[in-house]
């Protein structure tokens, strides 16, 4: 389990670090390669679209062929793509390799949760998820500082080399022969039904495999819907991009409708009906979507306020909102005992309330706001978001049948990728409604709207399980395996 936890934590942290350091490196990349602004933007957009499109399919691949194997392919591919970007001769190569890096990131991210679901018993799963979340918060906080230091000393190419050693190491570690001793739930014998990472030798217990089992048409339709949606939201956040955004979002709706019709007819759908019928899983995903949209939209507005209105440099701006990252790192380990003491419902509801309060406090800032009110609001954002994120993620992963852990992880990561795009697009559109005062929170419409969006996480949190028993959040019964008996945890 130590190997699994190390791979999961390092993999999630590297992806988070990559996203934050790239923002710092983009101006230097543009100057060095003589690229246009639109081309540099596609180094981010191409990655985001590739990741969002393939997360659910990647989770399905992990369920079918083993989360460690899919994780290893993603990690090693991520390292190779990062190396290629650092050596790229032109902007076209950088964009193409960033898309490839997004594909590998999509393989890597759901597996970081799928591996935990199959390796840890329910009563111990909240703690590794909290450790993973703390690592993400630490990486996101360190990203701008580390990226700025690397770009200043060695140039933008060093930023992409930063993630090569850890992803190469965890990719090779994931390929190491597994420990055959059972590390799953107590009471399940070593000869019992195996997880996807430890396939059973009994044909009756093997999950269906082959191209048909992966639902390739469903995967294509879902990838098109999610990719077009993220692209549309990204276009909406750019000046003059409303027309392209409307076209892309309309096409996404069409692809989504076609996907829904297809899923109702196919024998082995990409999204298992048992997973979508689980109220805790759907509620957890809705809470994550609303919370991530509100948080990242609020940070987008706050960044412009601190830099363009108050005239702070990027470092001073980062220091003003540093309490957010500190509370995420320090708060994550406290979430599992809170869940055991108060239950997921009350814990997540408290997190959603703190997050909403933080956005509301930001919305009251005027042009003369000092460091203290910004810091207090940032602390509330960090405390609320980490509490909600750890709790909702634990519920989604716990309640998903083990055979569908990868798909559940893919859906969780999809919510965490679509949410920020939705929040930034909403903030951009509303900032444009008040061109003279929109960047001052108290005079604009963006942050009040984002506070309303954060409040939508409250009803979702109230739909989570009310109490956690001694085993933690009890998973839903696994669906019967084809030709075999249901897998029952004692």
Buried (B, 14 or more C-beta within 10 A) or exposed (E): BEBBBBBBBBBBBBBBBBBBBBBBBBEBBBEEBEBEEEBBBBBBBBBBBBBBBBBBBBBBBBBBBBBBBBBBBBBBBBBBBBBBBBEBEEBEBBBBBBBBBBBBBBBBBBBBBBBBBBBBBBBBBBBBBBBBBBBBBBBBBBBBBBBBEBBEEEBBBBBBBBBBEBBBBBBEBBBEEBEEEBBBBEEBEEEBBBBBBBBBEEEEBBBEEEEEBBBEBBBBBBBBBBBBBBBBBBBBBBEEBBEBBEBBBEBBBBBBEBBBEBBEEEEEBBBBEBBBEBEBBBBBBBBBBBBBBBBBBBBBBBBBBBBEBBEBEBEEBBBBBBBBBBBBBBBBBBBBEBBBEBBBBBBBBBBBBBBBBBBBBBBEBEEEBEEEBBBBBBBBBBBBBBBBBBBBBBBBBBBBBBBBBBBBBBBBBBBBBBBBBBBBBBBBBBBEEBEEBBBBBBEBBBBBBBBBBBBBBBBBBBBBBEEBEEBBBBBBEBBEBEEBEEBEBE
